[in-house]
Amino acid sequence: MDNCIFCAILKGETPCSLVYEDEDCMAFMDLYPVRPGHVLVIPRQHAMFISELNRPLRGHLIEVANQIVIAQKASGLPCDGTNLFINDGPAANQHVPHVHLHVLPREKGDGLKAVFTFASRTLNYFGKAKKRQALDDIATTIAAHMPQKVA
């Protein structure tokens, strides 16, 4: 789709800090992470709403997210728990019109920081983008604990 940043990433036209990819999806670091290790999982098929994806693809996105959670914990990131969420459509605060599943590692006691970041994102304030090298380093660490292929 024209003007979709995630489609541009999928085509290799825009850089990303890659964690995982296969023929159905790609996972990469969020440029404006809520917490360290914040990963986005996107389908290669452009769709705004998750209901536009077929059941196997929806399931695959969840399974990839599950493997990312396992890899985040194995990588040594602070990860006492995880938020998995999809903002499904603009009315749900979706800022990029392409389905994306957030895999957000959480640490006990980070609630105030996370609430502030969630609130600022709701108000369309994302702050300063993280440096690509820092995101690449975290992506490499997580990717080292990912299977080559998620079934």
N, C-alpha and C positions, 0 to 999 in steps of 0.2 A: 504494500500500500504506500502511496506517496505520503511523504512527510511523517512517517512513523519511525521514530528513532530506533525502536527495537527491530523493525524490518531492516533498517540500515545496518545495524549490528549483525544481524543474521547474514546479510549479503557481504559483510566484511568491509563496508564503506565507512563505518564508525568503529573506533577501537573499544574494546572492553577487556576486563580482567577475568579471563575465562576460568571457570571451575570444572565444567563438564559439558560435553555435547554429544549428541547422537543424531540419527536421521529424523527424529521427531521433535527434539527440543534442544535448548541451550540453557546453561546456568552460568551466571556471572555475578560479580560483585556489584552491589548498588553503589552508584557514584556518590550518593548522599545517604550514607548508612545511618540508620537509627542507632545501632550498636555495632561494635567491631565484629566483622564476619557476616554482615547482612548480605544475603545472596538472593538473587531473583532467578526464577525458573520460568522460561517462556516457551510456548510452542513455536515451531517453525511456521505453522499455519497462522496467518493473520486472522485474528478474531478479537472483537472488543469484549464479548461476553463469554463466560465459560460454557454456557448452554449452546454456543455455536460449535463447540468441539465435540467430537464423538466420544462415546464412553471409554473406549480403550485409551485414547489420548489423555482424557481427564485423569484416568487411573495412573497412566504413566507419569504424568507431572507429579502426582502425589508420591509415587514410588521413588522418583528421582529426588524429590524433597526429603524423603525419609533417609535416603543414602547420604544426602548432604548433612543432615542432622548428625548421623553417625560419624561422618568425616569431620565435622566441626568439633565434636567432642574428642575424637581421637587426635586432632591436630593440636590440642592444648589450649584452644580458645576458651575464655570464660563462658561456660555453657551449662548452667544448672537447670535450664529449661529452654523451651523454644516456642516462639509464636509462629504459626503458619497461617497466612491470611492472603485473601484475594479481595481487592477493592473492585467489585464487579460492575463496571460502568461508571460514567462521570458522576451520577448522583451518589455513588458510593465512595467518592473521593479518588477515583481512578484518574491519574494525571497523564498517563500514556495510554492511548486507545488501543491497547494490545494486551490480551490476557497475560498477567504475570503473577506468579505465586511468590510471596515473600517468605524467606526462611530466615528468621530473626533469632539468633542466639540470645538468651537472656541470662543474666547473672543475678543471684539473690541480692536484693538491696538496690537494684538499678531502676526501680520503679519511677522515682522522681525524674531522673534523666530521660527515661523512655517516654514518660507522659509529656514532658516538655517538647520532645522531638515530634511525637505524634501530633500534638496540638499545633506546632508550627507548620507541619506538613499540611494539616487540614486547612490552614490559612494560606496555603501556597507559598510558604517561606521554607526553602530547603537549605539555606545557609550556604556555606562554601563547599565546593566539591573536594573530595579527598584527593590527594596526590596519586597519580596513576601508579607510581612505583610502590607506594604503601599498599594500594589495592592489589597490585600484581603479587606482592609478597604474600599477602593473606590468601589470595586465590591459589597460589602455588602450594601453600601449606595444606589447604583444604583438599585440593585436587590430588595430592599425594596419597590421601586416604580414601579416594573414591575408587569404585570398581571401574574397569575399563568399559564395561557395558552393563547398564542397568536393565534387567530383564523386565 
